[in-house]
Amino acid sequence: MSMNIQVFNLSLNIEDRDLRRLFSPFGIVASAEVIRDKLNGRSKCNAMVEMPIDSQGRQAIESLHLTLLDGKKISVSEHPIK
């Protein structure tokens, strides 16, 4: 079962490839996408990351939550399934 991970408080400089690079040491990254405003394309300073192996996703969350990325302390957590 894959894990969806939400990342908050990102710098405006962070791109999808930066998220892939950040999460890939913990395992396979199926997708990593900075959420952008539909009208102007600017980052909303949060993102979604999908990791297909639950245990790898949990390790990434535990290791990355409240760490600094580009000068900002990021919040990383499991995205609840509705």
N, C-alpha and C positions, 0 to 999 in steps of 0.2 A: 504494500500500500504506500503510495507516495505521500509526502508531507508538503503542505503549502506553508510557507513562512512569510510573515510580514515584517518589513523593516521600516522603522520610522525615524524621523529627525535626520534625514540625509542632507548633506551639503548640496547646493545647486549644481556643483561641479561633477557629481557622481553620475556615471553612465552605466548602461546595462553591462558592458564589458568589465567595469570595475567590480560590480557585484559578482559576476562569474568568477573573477580572479579571487575575490574575498572568500567565497564559499567553496570553491573547488578543492582546497586542501582537505576538506572534510568528507568529500565524496563526489558522486555524480551530480551535476547540476542540470536538470532537464530544461529549465528556463529561468531567466532572471530579467525582470523588467521594471524600470523606473516608471512610476505612474505619472502621466503627464496631463496637463490641462488640454482638453479637446480643442479649445478655441485658439490658444496662443502657443501650445506646444511646450510651455515651461514645466519644469519638474514641480510636482506637488510635494517633493521632499520625502516621499515614501516609495516603497517598492514591494513587489511580490517575487519570491524565489520558490521554485519547485524542485524538490530533491526526491527522487524515486525510492530511496531506501530510508525508511523511518529512522533507524538508529543513527544514520549519518546526519539527518536533519536535526535530530535532538542534540547530537554532539555540536553541530554548528551553532545552534541556539545557545546552548550553555557556554560555549567558548566566546561568542561574539556579542552577546547581550551586554550593553553598557560599556562597550569599548569605543575608542576614538577612531573615527574614520574621517579623514580630511578636516580635522580640527573640531568635529562635532561628536558628541556622545550618542551613539545610535541605540535604539531599542529594537530588539529582535525577539520575536515570539511566534508560536504556532498560530496559523490563521484558522480560526474555528470554522468548522463545516456546518453550514446551516441546513 
